[in-house]
């Protein structure tokens, strides 16, 4: 994972994203990629789903880079948080207790 994160960070540095973009700009790029993933899922296009999911993950790593956040650490924290949650499935989605 660290090698992949390093490659994304190197790409962001090579494009000078910190000087020519903002975390909010990159968030909008991730929204665009998420919408493309949604379309691929709706059309059940397996190759496009893989491609768009990769783009969403790439954008998430760029977001971490732009904010000086350790992507692996926040993913680990999310795993701990989510796996401890209790709740139930409602209409195909996990809804945590209290909502």
C-alpha positions in Angstrom: 0.0 0.0 0.0 2.8 2.4 0.9 4.3 2.0 -2.6 1.0 2.8 -4.3 0.5 5.9 -2.1 4.1 7.0 -2.8 3.4 6.7 -6.6 0.2 8.8 -6.3 2.1 11.4 -4.2 4.9 11.5 -6.8 2.4 12.1 -9.5 0.8 14.9 -7.6 4.2 16.5 -7.0 5.1 16.1 -10.7 1.9 18.0 -11.6 2.6 20.7 -8.9 -0.9 20.2 -7.5 -0.1 22.0 -4.3 0.6 25.2 -6.3 -2.1 24.8 -9.0 -5.0 23.2 -7.2 -6.8 23.1 -3.9 -8.3 20.3 -1.7 -11.7 21.6 -2.7 -10.8 21.4 -6.4 -9.7 17.9 -5.9 -12.9 17.0 -4.0 -14.9 18.1 -7.0 -12.7 15.8 -9.2 -13.5 12.9 -6.8 -17.2 13.8 -7.1 -16.9 13.6 -10.9 -15.2 10.2 -10.7 -17.8 9.0 -8.2 -20.5 9.9 -10.6 -18.8 8.0 -13.3 -18.5 5.0 -11.0 -22.3 5.3 -10.4 -23.0 5.2 -14.1 -20.8 2.2 -14.6 -22.6 0.4 -11.7 -26.0 1.3 -13.1 -25.0 -0.1 -16.5 -23.3 -3.1 -14.9 -20.1 -2.6 -17.0 -17.5 -4.6 -15.1 -14.4 -3.1 -16.8 -15.7 0.4 -16.3 -16.5 -0.3 -12.7 -12.9 -1.4 -12.1 -11.6 1.6 -14.0 -13.8 4.2 -12.2 -13.2 2.6 -8.8 -9.5 3.0 -9.4 -10.0 6.7 -10.3 -12.0 7.2 -7.1 -9.3 5.6 -5.0 -6.6 7.7 -6.8 -8.6 10.9 -6.1 -8.9 9.9 -2.4 -5.2 9.5 -2.2 -4.6 12.8 -3.9 -7.0 14.3 -1.3 -4.8 12.9 1.5 -1.7 14.3 -0.2 -3.3 17.7 -0.6 -4.1 17.8 3.1 -0.9 16.3 4.4 -2.7 13.3 5.7 -1.3 9.8 6.1 -3.7 7.8 3.9 -2.8 4.5 5.3 -3.3 5.7 8.9 -6.7 7.1 8.2 -7.7 4.0 6.4 -6.6 1.9 9.3 -8.6 4.2 11.7 -11.7 3.9 9.5 -11.4 0.1 9.5 -11.3 0.1 13.3 -14.2 2.5 13.6 -16.5 0.8 11.0 -15.8 -2.8 12.2 -16.8 -1.8 15.8 -20.1 -0.4 14.7 -23.4 -2.1 15.4 -26.4 -1.8 13.3 -28.5 -3.5 10.7 -29.1 -3.8 7.0 -31.9 -1.6 5.6 -32.7 -1.5 1.9 -29.4 -3.0 1.0 -27.3 -0.6 3.2 -25.8 -1.0 6.6 -27.3 1.5 9.0 -25.4 2.0 12.2 -27.3 2.0 15.5 -28.6 5.4 16.5 -29.8 6.5 13.1 
